[in-house]
Amino acid sequence: MGIRELQGYATFFMTIIFVVLMYGYILYLYRSEKKGEKDYEKLGNIALDDEITSTPINTTDPISDEKKGAK
């Protein structure tokens, strides 16, 4: 087995691994949007709606309850 054949096998297996990872990530995004955990369309509009007067996307307080109790 020469180096060319080894490179061919490595390329093939890396392509398969990356395709599986990509489809897994797409499935994760789809499921989290369906569950209502995140709205990726709203997050995608950040670049389009970039004004100082625009409303924030996330309305939750960035300081967690644990940090509030520590102060």
PDB file with one MODEL, atoms N, CA, C and O in Angstrom:
MODEL        1
ATOM      1  N   MET A   1       0.856  -1.161   0.000  1.00  0.00           N
ATOM      2  CA  MET A   1       0.000   0.000   0.000  1.00  0.00           C
ATOM      3  C   MET A   1       0.908   1.232   0.000  1.00  0.00           C
ATOM      4  O   MET A   1       1.715   1.442   0.906  1.00  0.00           O
ATOM      5  N   GLY A   2       0.744   2.025  -1.040  1.00  0.00           N
ATOM      6  CA  GLY A   2       1.560   3.230  -1.167  1.00  0.00           C
ATOM      7  C   GLY A   2       0.919   4.419  -0.461  1.00  0.00           C
ATOM      8  O   GLY A   2      -0.182   4.328   0.082  1.00  0.00           O
ATOM      9  N   ILE A   3       1.625   5.512  -0.484  1.00  0.00           N
ATOM     10  CA  ILE A   3       1.149   6.729   0.172  1.00  0.00           C
ATOM     11  C   ILE A   3      -0.087   7.277  -0.529  1.00  0.00           C
ATOM     12  O   ILE A   3      -0.967   7.844   0.119  1.00  0.00           O
ATOM     13  N   ARG A   4      -0.161   7.114  -1.845  1.00  0.00           N
ATOM     14  CA  ARG A   4      -1.323   7.602  -2.605  1.00  0.00           C
ATOM     15  C   ARG A   4      -2.588   6.867  -2.195  1.00  0.00           C
ATOM     16  O   ARG A   4      -3.642   7.482  -2.027  1.00  0.00           O
ATOM     17  N   GLU A   5      -2.488   5.574  -2.036  1.00  0.00           N
ATOM     18  CA  GLU A   5      -3.648   4.785  -1.639  1.00  0.00           C
ATOM     19  C   GLU A   5      -4.070   5.134  -0.206  1.00  0.00           C
ATOM     20  O   GLU A   5      -5.261   5.219   0.091  1.00  0.00           O
ATOM     21  N   LEU A   6      -3.116   5.328   0.651  1.00  0.00           N
ATOM     22  CA  LEU A   6      -3.396   5.712   2.033  1.00  0.00           C
ATOM     23  C   LEU A   6      -4.062   7.087   2.090  1.00  0.00           C
ATOM     24  O   LEU A   6      -4.994   7.297   2.866  1.00  0.00           O
ATOM     25  N   GLN A   7      -3.586   8.013   1.272  1.00  0.00           N
ATOM     26  CA  GLN A   7      -4.208   9.335   1.206  1.00  0.00           C
ATOM     27  C   GLN A   7      -5.647   9.250   0.685  1.00  0.00           C
ATOM     28  O   GLN A   7      -6.527   9.978   1.145  1.00  0.00           O
ATOM     29  N   GLY A   8      -5.869   8.367  -0.264  1.00  0.00           N
ATOM     30  CA  GLY A   8      -7.215   8.187  -0.802  1.00  0.00           C
ATOM     31  C   GLY A   8      -8.179   7.666   0.250  1.00  0.00           C
ATOM     32  O   GLY A   8      -9.301   8.157   0.366  1.00  0.00           O
ATOM     33  N   TYR A   9      -7.742   6.665   1.024  1.00  0.00           N
ATOM     34  CA  TYR A   9      -8.585   6.135   2.092  1.00  0.00           C
ATOM     35  C   TYR A   9      -8.840   7.185   3.174  1.00  0.00           C
ATOM     36  O   TYR A   9      -9.959   7.312   3.671  1.00  0.00           O
ATOM     37  N   ALA A  10      -7.808   7.927   3.532  1.00  0.00           N
ATOM     38  CA  ALA A  10      -7.956   8.958   4.562  1.00  0.00           C
ATOM     39  C   ALA A  10      -8.930  10.040   4.108  1.00  0.00           C
ATOM     40  O   ALA A  10      -9.763  10.494   4.892  1.00  0.00           O
ATOM     41  N   THR A  11      -8.830  10.453   2.850  1.00  0.00           N
ATOM     42  CA  THR A  11      -9.745  11.457   2.310  1.00  0.00           C
ATOM     43  C   THR A  11     -11.174  10.952   2.312  1.00  0.00           C
ATOM     44  O   THR A  11     -12.093  11.691   2.665  1.00  0.00           O
ATOM     45  N   PHE A  12     -11.369   9.717   1.925  1.00  0.00           N
ATOM     46  CA  PHE A  12     -12.703   9.125   1.893  1.00  0.00           C
ATOM     47  C   PHE A  12     -13.317   9.079   3.292  1.00  0.00           C
ATOM     48  O   PHE A  12     -14.464   9.485   3.477  1.00  0.00           O
ATOM     49  N   PHE A  13     -12.571   8.592   4.268  1.00  0.00           N
ATOM     50  CA  PHE A  13     -13.104   8.470   5.620  1.00  0.00           C
ATOM     51  C   PHE A  13     -13.310   9.835   6.276  1.00  0.00           C
ATOM     52  O   PHE A  13     -14.276  10.015   7.018  1.00  0.00           O
ATOM     53  N   MET A  14     -12.438  10.784   6.022  1.00  0.00           N
ATOM     54  CA  MET A  14     -12.636  12.124   6.573  1.00  0.00           C
ATOM     55  C   MET A  14     -13.868  12.786   5.964  1.00  0.00           C
ATOM     56  O   MET A  14     -14.593  13.499   6.658  1.00  0.00           O
ATOM     57  N   THR A  15     -14.109  12.560   4.683  1.00  0.00           N
ATOM     58  CA  THR A  15     -15.306  13.095   4.050  1.00  0.00           C
ATOM     59  C   THR A  15     -16.552  12.513   4.688  1.00  0.00           C
ATOM     60  O   THR A  15     -17.505  13.241   4.967  1.00  0.00           O
ATOM     61  N   ILE A  16     -16.556  11.212   4.920  1.00  0.00           N
ATOM     62  CA  ILE A  16     -17.706  10.564   5.562  1.00  0.00           C
ATOM     63  C   ILE A  16     -17.920  11.122   6.963  1.00  0.00           C
ATOM     64  O   ILE A  16     -19.055  11.397   7.353  1.00  0.00           O
ATOM     65  N   ILE A  17     -16.841  11.291   7.724  1.00  0.00           N
ATOM     66  CA  ILE A  17     -16.951  11.817   9.092  1.00  0.00           C
ATOM     67  C   ILE A  17     -17.514  13.241   9.080  1.00  0.00           C
ATOM     68  O   ILE A  17     -18.392  13.564   9.880  1.00  0.00           O
ATOM     69  N   PHE A  18     -17.019  14.087   8.186  1.00  0.00           N
ATOM     70  CA  PHE A  18     -17.503  15.459   8.134  1.00  0.00           C
ATOM     71  C   PHE A  18     -18.954  15.539   7.678  1.00  0.00           C
ATOM     72  O   PHE A  18     -19.696  16.401   8.152  1.00  0.00           O
ATOM     73  N   VAL A  19     -19.372  14.672   6.780  1.00  0.00           N
ATOM     74  CA  VAL A  19     -20.769  14.658   6.345  1.00  0.00           C
ATOM     75  C   VAL A  19     -21.673  14.252   7.504  1.00  0.00           C
ATOM     76  O   VAL A  19     -22.726  14.857   7.707  1.00  0.00           O
ATOM     77  N   VAL A  20     -21.275  13.240   8.262  1.00  0.00           N
ATOM     78  CA  VAL A  20     -22.073  12.810   9.413  1.00  0.00           C
ATOM     79  C   VAL A  20     -22.150  13.925  10.454  1.00  0.00           C
ATOM     80  O   VAL A  20     -23.220  14.173  11.011  1.00  0.00           O
ATOM     81  N   LEU A  21     -21.029  14.600  10.725  1.00  0.00           N
ATOM     82  CA  LEU A  21     -21.031  15.702  11.674  1.00  0.00           C
ATOM     83  C   LEU A  21     -21.908  16.862  11.197  1.00  0.00           C
ATOM     84  O   LEU A  21     -22.623  17.468  11.995  1.00  0.00           O
ATOM     85  N   MET A  22     -21.857  17.168   9.915  1.00  0.00           N
ATOM     86  CA  MET A  22     -22.662  18.259   9.379  1.00  0.00           C
ATOM     87  C   MET A  22     -24.148  17.955   9.504  1.00  0.00           C
ATOM     88  O   MET A  22     -24.924  18.809   9.934  1.00  0.00           O
ATOM     89  N   TYR A  23     -24.551  16.736   9.127  1.00  0.00           N
ATOM     90  CA  TYR A  23     -25.961  16.376   9.236  1.00  0.00           C
ATOM     91  C   TYR A  23     -26.397  16.299  10.694  1.00  0.00           C
ATOM     92  O   TYR A  23     -27.549  16.610  10.999  1.00  0.00           O
ATOM     93  N   GLY A  24     -25.526  15.900  11.591  1.00  0.00           N
ATOM     94  CA  GLY A  24     -25.844  15.897  13.014  1.00  0.00           C
ATOM     95  C   GLY A  24     -26.079  17.300  13.535  1.00  0.00           C
ATOM     96  O   GLY A  24     -26.999  17.533  14.319  1.00  0.00           O
ATOM     97  N   TYR A  25     -25.248  18.233  13.100  1.00  0.00           N
ATOM     98  CA  TYR A  25     -25.407  19.623  13.522  1.00  0.00           C
ATOM     99  C   TYR A  25     -26.684  20.224  12.954  1.00  0.00           C
ATOM    100  O   TYR A  25     -27.384  20.960  13.649  1.00  0.00           O
ATOM    101  N   ILE A  26     -26.995  19.921  11.705  1.00  0.00           N
ATOM    102  CA  ILE A  26     -28.235  20.414  11.099  1.00  0.00           C
ATOM    103  C   ILE A  26     -29.437  19.848  11.841  1.00  0.00           C
ATOM    104  O   ILE A  26     -30.408  20.565  12.082  1.00  0.00           O
ATOM    105  N   LEU A  27     -29.384  18.584  12.204  1.00  0.00           N
ATOM    106  CA  LEU A  27     -30.470  17.966  12.958  1.00  0.00           C
ATOM    107  C   LEU A  27     -30.605  18.598  14.341  1.00  0.00           C
ATOM    108  O   LEU A  27     -31.718  18.818  14.819  1.00  0.00           O
ATOM    109  N   TYR A  28     -29.471  18.892  14.986  1.00  0.00           N
ATOM    110  CA  TYR A  28     -29.498  19.573  16.285  1.00  0.00           C
ATOM    111  C   TYR A  28     -30.150  20.952  16.169  1.00  0.00           C
ATOM    112  O   TYR A  28     -30.981  21.311  17.003  1.00  0.00           O
ATOM    113  N   LEU A  29     -29.782  21.727  15.146  1.00  0.00           N
ATOM    114  CA  LEU A  29     -30.377  23.044  14.949  1.00  0.00           C
ATOM    115  C   LEU A  29     -31.872  22.941  14.702  1.00  0.00           C
ATOM    116  O   LEU A  29     -32.651  23.725  15.244  1.00  0.00           O
ATOM    117  N   TYR A  30     -32.277  21.975  13.882  1.00  0.00           N
ATOM    118  CA  TYR A  30     -33.693  21.793  13.567  1.00  0.00           C
ATOM    119  C   TYR A  30     -34.486  21.421  14.817  1.00  0.00           C
ATOM    120  O   TYR A  30     -35.561  21.972  15.055  1.00  0.00           O
ATOM    121  N   ARG A  31     -33.968  20.499  15.610  1.00  0.00           N
ATOM    122  CA  ARG A  31     -34.684  20.068  16.820  1.00  0.00           C
ATOM    123  C   ARG A  31     -34.768  21.179  17.855  1.00  0.00           C
ATOM    124  O   ARG A  31     -35.811  21.355  18.486  1.00  0.00           O
ATOM    125  N   SER A  32     -33.686  21.932  18.041  1.00  0.00           N
ATOM    126  CA  SER A  32     -33.726  22.991  19.049  1.00  0.00           C
ATOM    127  C   SER A  32     -34.658  24.123  18.627  1.00  0.00           C
ATOM    128  O   SER A  32     -35.255  24.780  19.479  1.00  0.00           O
ATOM    129  N   GLU A  33     -34.790  24.357  17.328  1.00  0.00           N
ATOM    130  CA  GLU A  33     -35.732  25.370  16.878  1.00  0.00           C
ATOM    131  C   GLU A  33     -37.168  24.883  17.026  1.00  0.00           C
ATOM    132  O   GLU A  33     -38.054  25.669  17.360  1.00  0.00           O
ATOM    133  N   LYS A  34     -37.407  23.605  16.783  1.00  0.00           N
ATOM    134  CA  LYS A  34     -38.748  23.048  16.948  1.00  0.00           C
ATOM    135  C   LYS A  34     -39.184  23.024  18.410  1.00  0.00           C
ATOM    136  O   LYS A  34     -40.362  23.219  18.711  1.00  0.00           O
ATOM    137  N   LYS A  35     -38.227  22.783  19.329  1.00  0.00           N
ATOM    138  CA  LYS A  35     -38.544  22.766  20.757  1.00  0.00           C
ATOM    139  C   LYS A  35     -38.766  24.168  21.299  1.00  0.00           C
ATOM    140  O   LYS A  35     -39.327  24.328  22.383  1.00  0.00           O
ATOM    141  N   GLY A  36     -38.338  25.177  20.569  1.00  0.00           N
ATOM    142  CA  GLY A  36     -38.489  26.552  21.014  1.00  0.00           C
ATOM    143  C   GLY A  36     -37.347  27.039  21.873  1.00  0.00           C
ATOM    144  O   GLY A  36     -37.473  28.070  22.533  1.00  0.00           O
ATOM    145  N   GLU A  37     -36.234  26.324  21.884  1.00  0.00           N
ATOM    146  CA  GLU A  37     -35.090  26.744  22.688  1.00  0.00           C
ATOM    147  C   GLU A  37     -34.423  27.983  22.098  1.00  0.00           C
ATOM    148  O   GLU A  37     -34.033  28.887  22.837  1.00  0.00           O
ATOM    149  N   LYS A  38     -34.291  28.031  20.797  1.00  0.00           N
ATOM    150  CA  LYS A  38     -33.683  29.182  20.125  1.00  0.00           C
ATOM    151  C   LYS A  38     -34.416  29.432  18.819  1.00  0.00           C
ATOM    152  O   LYS A  38     -34.932  28.510  18.187  1.00  0.00           O
ATOM    153  N   ASP A  39     -34.450  30.699  18.431  1.00  0.00           N
ATOM    154  CA  ASP A  39     -35.025  31.082  17.149  1.00  0.00           C
ATOM    155  C   ASP A  39     -33.878  31.572  16.272  1.00  0.00           C
ATOM    156  O   ASP A  39     -33.440  32.717  16.384  1.00  0.00           O
ATOM    157  N   TYR A  40     -33.406  30.698  15.407  1.00  0.00           N
ATOM    158  CA  TYR A  40     -32.221  31.017  14.613  1.00  0.00           C
ATOM    159  C   TYR A  40     -32.505  32.039  13.520  1.00  0.00           C
ATOM    160  O   TYR A  40     -31.584  32.709  13.051  1.00  0.00           O
ATOM    161  N   GLU A  41     -33.766  32.173  13.105  1.00  0.00           N
ATOM    162  CA  GLU A  41     -34.091  33.217  12.136  1.00  0.00           C
ATOM    163  C   GLU A  41     -33.943  34.585  12.777  1.00  0.00           C
ATOM    164  O   GLU A  41     -33.465  35.525  12.143  1.00  0.00           O
ATOM    165  N   LYS A  42     -34.353  34.696  14.032  1.00  0.00           N
ATOM    166  CA  LYS A  42     -34.213  35.959  14.749  1.00  0.00           C
ATOM    167  C   LYS A  42     -32.732  36.284  14.973  1.00  0.00           C
ATOM    168  O   LYS A  42     -32.317  37.436  14.846  1.00  0.00           O
ATOM    169  N   LEU A  43     -31.946  35.266  15.304  1.00  0.00           N
ATOM    170  CA  LEU A  43     -30.516  35.488  15.494  1.00  0.00           C
ATOM    171  C   LEU A  43     -29.820  35.821  14.179  1.00  0.00           C
ATOM    172  O   LEU A  43     -28.815  36.532  14.174  1.00  0.00           O
ATOM    173  N   GLY A  44     -30.344  35.315  13.067  1.00  0.00           N
ATOM    174  CA  GLY A  44     -29.761  35.604  11.766  1.00  0.00           C
ATOM    175  C   GLY A  44     -29.994  37.034  11.317  1.00  0.00           C
ATOM    176  O   GLY A  44     -29.278  37.540  10.453  1.00  0.00           O
ATOM    177  N   ASN A  45     -30.992  37.692  11.898  1.00  0.00           N
ATOM    178  CA  ASN A  45     -31.289  39.077  11.521  1.00  0.00           C
ATOM    179  C   ASN A  45     -30.439  40.090  12.279  1.00  0.00           C
ATOM    180  O   ASN A  45     -30.613  41.295  12.093  1.00  0.00           O
ATOM    181  N   ILE A  46     -29.525  39.629  13.128  1.00  0.00           N
ATOM    182  CA  ILE A  46     -28.679  40.553  13.881  1.00  0.00           C
ATOM    183  C   ILE A  46     -27.854  41.424  12.941  1.00  0.00           C
ATOM    184  O   ILE A  46     -27.709  42.623  13.178  1.00  0.00           O
ATOM    185  N   ALA A  47     -27.324  40.850  11.904  1.00  0.00           N
ATOM    186  CA  ALA A  47     -26.489  41.613  10.974  1.00  0.00           C
ATOM    187  C   ALA A  47     -27.317  42.613  10.169  1.00  0.00           C
ATOM    188  O   ALA A  47     -26.810  43.670   9.792  1.00  0.00           O
ATOM    189  N   LEU A  48     -28.577  42.295   9.903  1.00  0.00           N
ATOM    190  CA  LEU A  48     -29.415  43.187   9.114  1.00  0.00           C
ATOM    191  C   LEU A  48     -29.971  44.326   9.955  1.00  0.00           C
ATOM    192  O   LEU A  48     -30.099  45.447   9.464  1.00  0.00           O
ATOM    193  N   ASP A  49     -30.304  44.060  11.212  1.00  0.00           N
ATOM    194  CA  ASP A  49     -30.894  45.056  12.093  1.00  0.00           C
ATOM    195  C   ASP A  49     -29.855  45.455  13.134  1.00  0.00           C
ATOM    196  O   ASP A  49     -29.928  45.035  14.289  1.00  0.00           O
ATOM    197  N   ASP A  50     -28.904  46.255  12.723  1.00  0.00           N
ATOM    198  CA  ASP A  50     -27.789  46.623  13.594  1.00  0.00           C
ATOM    199  C   ASP A  50     -27.813  48.125  13.870  1.00  0.00           C
ATOM    200  O   ASP A  50     -26.912  48.862  13.469  1.00  0.00           O
ATOM    201  N   GLU A  51     -28.845  48.550  14.550  1.00  0.00           N
ATOM    202  CA  GLU A  51     -28.972  49.953  14.922  1.00  0.00           C
ATOM    203  C   GLU A  51     -28.840  50.079  16.435  1.00  0.00           C
ATOM    204  O   GLU A  51     -29.093  49.120  17.165  1.00  0.00           O
ATOM    205  N   ILE A  52     -28.451  51.243  16.900  1.00  0.00           N
ATOM    206  CA  ILE A  52     -28.307  51.468  18.334  1.00  0.00           C
ATOM    207  C   ILE A  52     -29.669  51.453  19.026  1.00  0.00           C
ATOM    208  O   ILE A  52     -29.756  51.157  20.218  1.00  0.00           O
ATOM    209  N   THR A  53     -30.728  51.770  18.288  1.00  0.00           N
ATOM    210  CA  THR A  53     -32.068  51.831  18.879  1.00  0.00           C
ATOM    211  C   THR A  53     -32.841  50.521  18.743  1.00  0.00           C
ATOM    212  O   THR A  53     -33.971  50.430  19.225  1.00  0.00           O
ATOM    213  N   SER A  54     -32.270  49.517  18.109  1.00  0.00           N
ATOM    214  CA  SER A  54     -32.991  48.256  17.927  1.00  0.00           C
ATOM    215  C   SER A  54     -33.080  47.498  19.247  1.00  0.00           C
ATOM    216  O   SER A  54     -32.219  47.630  20.118  1.00  0.00           O
ATOM    217  N   THR A  55     -34.130  46.709  19.374  1.00  0.00           N
ATOM    218  CA  THR A  55     -34.361  45.968  20.618  1.00  0.00           C
ATOM    219  C   THR A  55     -33.439  44.760  20.689  1.00  0.00           C
ATOM    220  O   THR A  55     -33.094  44.186  19.656  1.00  0.00           O
ATOM    221  N   PRO A  56     -33.039  44.368  21.884  1.00  0.00           N
ATOM    222  CA  PRO A  56     -32.167  43.202  22.021  1.00  0.00           C
ATOM    223  C   PRO A  56     -32.886  41.911  21.626  1.00  0.00           C
ATOM    224  O   PRO A  56     -34.104  41.797  21.758  1.00  0.00           O
ATOM    225  N   ILE A  57     -32.116  40.953  21.144  1.00  0.00           N
ATOM    226  CA  ILE A  57     -32.677  39.666  20.754  1.00  0.00           C
ATOM    227  C   ILE A  57     -33.062  38.860  21.989  1.00  0.00           C
ATOM    228  O   ILE A  57     -34.186  38.367  22.090  1.00  0.00           O
ATOM    229  N   ASN A  58     -32.132  38.727  22.923  1.00  0.00           N
ATOM    230  CA  ASN A  58     -32.387  37.983  24.149  1.00  0.00           C
ATOM    231  C   ASN A  58     -32.819  38.962  25.234  1.00  0.00           C
ATOM    232  O   ASN A  58     -32.134  39.951  25.494  1.00  0.00           O
ATOM    233  N   THR A  59     -33.946  38.684  25.859  1.00  0.00           N
ATOM    234  CA  THR A  59     -34.453  39.577  26.890  1.00  0.00           C
ATOM    235  C   THR A  59     -34.103  39.095  28.291  1.00  0.00           C
ATOM    236  O   THR A  59     -34.485  39.733  29.272  1.00  0.00           O
ATOM    237  N   THR A  60     -33.389  37.987  28.403  1.00  0.00           N
ATOM    238  CA  THR A  60     -33.009  37.490  29.719  1.00  0.00           C
ATOM    239  C   THR A  60     -31.860  38.299  30.278  1.00  0.00           C
ATOM    240  O   THR A  60     -31.089  38.907  29.536  1.00  0.00           O
ATOM    241  N   ASP A  61     -31.756  38.299  31.589  1.00  0.00           N
ATOM    242  CA  ASP A  61     -30.688  39.035  32.258  1.00  0.00           C
ATOM    243  C   ASP A  61     -29.371  38.289  32.062  1.00  0.00           C
ATOM    244  O   ASP A  61     -29.311  37.093  32.348  1.00  0.00           O
ATOM    245  N   PRO A  62     -28.310  38.950  31.583  1.00  0.00           N
ATOM    246  CA  PRO A  62     -27.056  38.238  31.343  1.00  0.00           C
ATOM    247  C   PRO A  62     -26.363  37.770  32.617  1.00  0.00           C
ATOM    248  O   PRO A  62     -25.521  36.874  32.565  1.00  0.00           O
ATOM    249  N   ILE A  63     -26.709  38.368  33.769  1.00  0.00           N
ATOM    250  CA  ILE A  63     -26.115  37.943  35.031  1.00  0.00           C
ATOM    251  C   ILE A  63     -26.967  36.823  35.601  1.00  0.00           C
ATOM    252  O   ILE A  63     -28.166  36.995  35.822  1.00  0.00           O
ATOM    253  N   SER A  64     -26.349  35.686  35.836  1.00  0.00           N
ATOM    254  CA  SER A  64     -27.107  34.539  36.338  1.00  0.00           C
ATOM    255  C   SER A  64     -27.485  34.739  37.801  1.00  0.00           C
ATOM    256  O   SER A  64     -26.952  35.616  38.481  1.00  0.00           O
ATOM    257  N   ASP A  65     -28.412  33.914  38.272  1.00  0.00           N
ATOM    258  CA  ASP A  65     -28.859  33.997  39.654  1.00  0.00           C
ATOM    259  C   ASP A  65     -27.742  33.670  40.632  1.00  0.00           C
ATOM    260  O   ASP A  65     -27.721  34.207  41.739  1.00  0.00           O
ATOM    261  N   GLU A  66     -26.822  32.809  40.250  1.00  0.00           N
ATOM    262  CA  GLU A  66     -25.708  32.451  41.121  1.00  0.00           C
ATOM    263  C   GLU A  66     -24.812  33.660  41.368  1.00  0.00           C
ATOM    264  O   GLU A  66     -24.359  33.885  42.491  1.00  0.00           O
ATOM    265  N   LYS A  67     -24.560  34.427  40.328  1.00  0.00           N
ATOM    266  CA  LYS A  67     -23.702  35.594  40.473  1.00  0.00           C
ATOM    267  C   LYS A  67     -24.400  36.694  41.277  1.00  0.00           C
ATOM    268  O   LYS A  67     -23.754  37.434  42.019  1.00  0.00           O
ATOM    269  N   LYS A  68     -25.738  36.795  41.123  1.00  0.00           N
ATOM    270  CA  LYS A  68     -26.476  37.794  41.875  1.00  0.00           C
ATOM    271  C   LYS A  68     -26.406  37.515  43.368  1.00  0.00           C
ATOM    272  O   LYS A  68     -26.285  38.439  44.172  1.00  0.00           O
ATOM    273  N   GLY A  69     -26.480  36.254  43.736  1.00  0.00           N
ATOM    274  CA  GLY A  69     -26.409  35.875  45.144  1.00  0.00           C
ATOM    275  C   GLY A  69     -25.034  36.078  45.740  1.00  0.00           C
ATOM    276  O   GLY A  69     -24.913  36.263  46.951  1.00  0.00           O
ATOM    277  N   ALA A  70     -24.006  36.050  44.933  1.00  0.00           N
ATOM    278  CA  ALA A  70     -22.632  36.177  45.427  1.00  0.00           C
ATOM    279  C   ALA A  70     -22.276  37.630  45.721  1.00  0.00           C
ATOM    280  O   ALA A  70     -21.357  37.888  46.498  1.00  0.00           O
ATOM    281  N   LYS A  71     -22.979  38.578  45.120  1.00  0.00           N
ATOM    282  CA  LYS A  71     -22.646  39.988  45.313  1.00  0.00           C
ATOM    283  C   LYS A  71     -23.158  40.531  46.604  1.00  0.00           C
ATOM    284  O   LYS A  71     -22.954  41.707  46.903  1.00  0.00           O
TER     285      LYS A  71
ENDMDL
END
